Amino acid sequence: MYVDIQKGTHVSSFPSKVASMMGQYGHVFNIVLQANADNGKLALRGDYVSFDQYEESDVTDNANTGIIRELGADGRWIVEFTALEGEVLYLYNSPVSEYPEKEFQDEALMYNKAGERIQGATLIVGDMASYSDLAFTGTPQAGKAVKYAAGKFVVQP
């Protein structure tokens, strides 16, 4: 994980209820990023690199949907996945800052660099993840449907 000094430019996310990260279903793969990425990005498992490592591949726009369930206590919106096309992965590395200063430990400053390995947790319908406002195109609101396109959740009218 790397820190970007410019505040408010990165999505913060947490795998609130992702079965594969709790050892209940599916796999957690090591995905080699093709470009810089924030936590919570959705991707597919691409070409094989080496044991348990695969390249990142993009998901089809608007093929993966969800519902914003509520605003969590941490200030992030909880999205429940309702339809997934293929083996969709939730990309996540634990955001641990190497800096002791409190202002540099804000998760919204952190991102994952191209070429790095990141966890790719297999998603199933019903899994939930929380996302900061920057993960959405449009205004997030509880009960609204979302479609994932171009790296963001597009809030449906």
Secondary structure, 3 states (H helix, E strand, C coil): CEECCCCCCCCCEEEEECHHHHCCCCCEEEEECCCCECCCCEEEEEEEEECCEEEEECCCCCCCEEEEEEECCCCCEEEEEEECCCCEEEEECCCCCCCCCHHHCCHHHEEECCCCEEEEEECCCCCEEEECHHHEECCCCCCCEEEEECCEEEECC
